[in-house]
Amino acid sequence: MTTININEAKTHLSRYAKRVKAGETVILADRNKPFAEIRPLPTLNSAKKRILGQLTGKVQFDDTSNHAFGEADAEIEADFLRSEIFPLELDR
């Protein structure tokens, strides 16, 4: 871990950027008082991959509603179509 002052960072930013890319952490200081840490971001490959379909067959919907799943509610649809976004769409 390296500690550098602001002026040093401004003067040699590309040099320190290479070091950070290589995995090093750089501490940024103002008049030798540390105030920030510059470190590499975690790589995307290190993130845990999600497995799709884990809830298949485990989620069920109530069939007692008046409309099918995915259909718009008439009241909500009317409010949406009366909005300023679609003022002329009301006469459907």
Residue frames relative to the residue before (quaternion, step in Angstrom):
aa qw qx qy qz dx dy dz
M 1.0000 0.0000 0.0000 0.0000 0.00 0.00 0.00
T 0.1684 -0.7930 0.5840 0.0416 3.53 -0.89 1.04
T 0.1946 -0.7552 0.6131 0.1260 3.57 -1.06 0.77
I 0.0054 0.7997 -0.5989 0.0412 3.56 -0.85 1.04
N 0.4478 -0.6611 0.5303 0.2849 3.55 -1.21 0.55
I 0.7069 -0.4809 0.3163 0.4112 3.57 -1.26 0.44
N 0.6618 0.5130 -0.3161 0.4460 3.61 0.85 -0.92
E 0.6425 0.5123 -0.3123 0.4766 3.58 0.98 -0.83
A 0.6482 0.5177 -0.3123 0.4629 3.59 0.99 -0.83
K 0.6588 0.5003 -0.3106 0.4681 3.60 0.95 -0.85
T 0.6821 0.5087 -0.2870 0.4400 3.56 0.94 -0.90
H 0.8232 0.1762 -0.0437 0.5380 3.58 0.92 -0.92
L 0.1035 0.8468 -0.5161 0.0761 3.58 1.02 0.78
S 0.6758 0.4989 -0.3194 0.4386 3.61 0.81 -0.90
R 0.6135 0.5455 -0.3452 0.4549 3.61 1.06 -0.70
Y 0.7080 0.4392 -0.2669 0.4844 3.59 0.89 -0.92
A 0.5853 0.5629 -0.3734 0.4485 3.60 1.12 -0.56
K 0.6318 0.5219 -0.3296 0.4689 3.60 1.01 -0.77
R 0.6602 0.5078 -0.3099 0.4586 3.57 0.97 -0.83
V 0.6396 0.5074 -0.3226 0.4789 3.57 1.05 -0.77
K 0.6333 0.5278 -0.3265 0.4623 3.59 0.99 -0.82
A 0.6685 0.4937 -0.2892 0.4751 3.57 1.12 -0.67
G 0.6697 -0.5347 0.2882 0.4272 3.59 1.27 0.01
E 0.5441 0.6313 -0.3978 0.3836 3.58 1.24 -0.09
T 0.3184 -0.7103 0.5927 0.2069 3.56 -1.21 0.58
V 0.1457 -0.7817 0.6038 0.0555 3.57 -0.94 0.96
I 0.2570 -0.7499 0.5941 0.1363 3.56 -0.91 0.99
L 0.2365 -0.7715 0.5792 0.1156 3.56 -0.80 1.06
A 0.0864 -0.8175 0.5694 -0.0058 3.57 -0.81 1.07
D 0.2194 -0.7202 0.6397 0.1550 3.53 -1.31 0.50
R 0.8147 -0.1141 -0.0026 0.5685 3.56 -0.41 1.30
N 0.6977 -0.5090 0.2247 0.4512 3.52 0.95 1.10
K 0.5744 0.5303 -0.4101 0.4698 3.61 1.20 0.39
P 0.3721 -0.7544 0.4952 0.2175 3.61 -0.42 1.19
F 0.0067 0.8164 -0.5772 0.0159 3.58 -1.00 0.84
A 0.8039 0.1344 -0.0822 0.5736 3.62 1.16 -0.28
E 0.2547 -0.7426 0.6027 0.1427 3.48 -1.31 0.48
I 0.1427 -0.7598 0.6296 0.0770 3.56 -0.89 0.95
R 0.1207 0.8018 -0.5693 0.1356 3.56 -0.54 1.17
P 0.5937 -0.5744 0.4092 0.3876 3.57 -1.15 0.43
L 0.4705 -0.6450 0.5221 0.3001 3.54 -1.17 0.65
P 0.5545 -0.5852 0.4446 0.3905 3.58 -1.10 0.50
T 0.4915 -0.6661 0.4709 0.3049 3.56 -1.00 0.77
L 0.6005 -0.5760 0.4165 0.3661 3.55 -1.19 0.56
N 0.6256 0.5593 -0.3404 0.4241 3.57 1.07 -0.64
S 0.6407 0.5366 -0.3321 0.4374 3.58 1.15 -0.52
A 0.5502 0.5997 -0.3998 0.4215 3.59 1.25 -0.31
K 0.5119 -0.6481 0.4749 0.3038 3.53 -1.04 0.80
K 0.3618 -0.7354 0.5285 0.2212 3.59 -0.79 0.98
R 0.3925 -0.7178 0.5301 0.2230 3.53 -1.05 0.86
I 0.2967 -0.7295 0.5887 0.1819 3.52 -1.05 0.78
L 0.3299 -0.7679 0.5204 0.1751 3.56 -0.62 1.16
G 0.7900 0.3555 -0.2523 0.4311 3.53 -1.23 0.57
Q 0.3523 0.7679 -0.4809 0.2345 3.61 1.16 0.31
L 0.7293 0.4015 -0.2384 0.5000 3.61 1.15 -0.52
T 0.3132 0.7645 -0.5109 0.2377 3.59 1.22 0.26
G 0.8324 0.1682 -0.1593 0.5035 3.53 -0.78 1.10
K 0.6523 0.5272 -0.3133 0.4454 3.60 1.23 -0.17
V 0.7016 0.4046 -0.2500 0.5307 3.60 1.23 -0.43
Q 0.0255 -0.7951 0.6057 -0.0146 3.55 -0.85 1.01
F 0.3001 -0.7537 0.5628 0.1584 3.54 -1.14 0.73
D 0.5042 -0.6424 0.4949 0.2970 3.53 -1.16 0.71
D 0.2863 -0.7902 0.5236 0.1398 3.60 -0.74 1.04
T 0.5093 0.6807 -0.4116 0.3284 3.62 1.21 0.15
S 0.4981 0.6615 -0.4385 0.3494 3.61 1.22 -0.06
N 0.5821 -0.6135 0.4215 0.3272 3.57 -1.27 0.43
H 0.7701 0.2539 -0.1630 0.5621 3.59 1.17 -0.28
A 0.5831 -0.5956 0.4309 0.3458 3.53 -1.22 0.51
F 0.6253 -0.5297 0.4152 0.3951 3.53 -1.23 0.48
G 0.7823 0.3095 -0.2496 0.4795 3.56 -0.90 0.96
E 0.6069 0.5316 -0.3722 0.4588 3.60 1.19 -0.25
A 0.5098 -0.6577 0.4627 0.3056 3.54 -1.10 0.69
D 0.4734 -0.6283 0.5385 0.3019 3.55 -1.13 0.70
A 0.5369 -0.6678 0.4096 0.3130 3.61 -0.80 1.01
E 0.6684 0.4996 -0.3084 0.4567 3.61 0.92 -0.85
I 0.6668 0.4859 -0.3019 0.4775 3.57 0.91 -0.88
E 0.6407 0.5252 -0.3251 0.4561 3.59 0.97 -0.82
A 0.6527 0.5052 -0.3164 0.4676 3.61 0.97 -0.83
D 0.6454 0.5078 -0.3225 0.4707 3.61 0.95 -0.82
F 0.6476 0.5228 -0.3129 0.4575 3.56 0.97 -0.85
L 0.7110 0.4615 -0.2662 0.4590 3.57 0.86 -0.94
R 0.6402 0.5016 -0.3257 0.4822 3.62 1.21 -0.38
S 0.4949 0.6799 -0.4262 0.3333 3.57 1.22 -0.19
E 0.6707 -0.5049 0.3667 0.4009 3.56 -1.32 0.24
I 0.5710 0.6052 -0.3868 0.3976 3.58 1.15 -0.42
F 0.8048 0.1407 -0.0383 0.5754 3.59 0.97 -0.93
P 0.0229 0.8562 -0.5161 -0.0033 3.65 0.65 0.97
L 0.7286 0.4357 -0.2457 0.4678 3.61 1.04 -0.63
E 0.5583 0.6458 -0.3687 0.3677 3.59 1.25 -0.18
L 0.4679 0.7180 -0.4287 0.2859 3.63 1.22 -0.19
D 0.6965 0.4661 -0.2734 0.4721 3.59 1.05 -0.64
R 0.1873 0.8074 -0.5341 0.1668 3.59 0.71 1.02
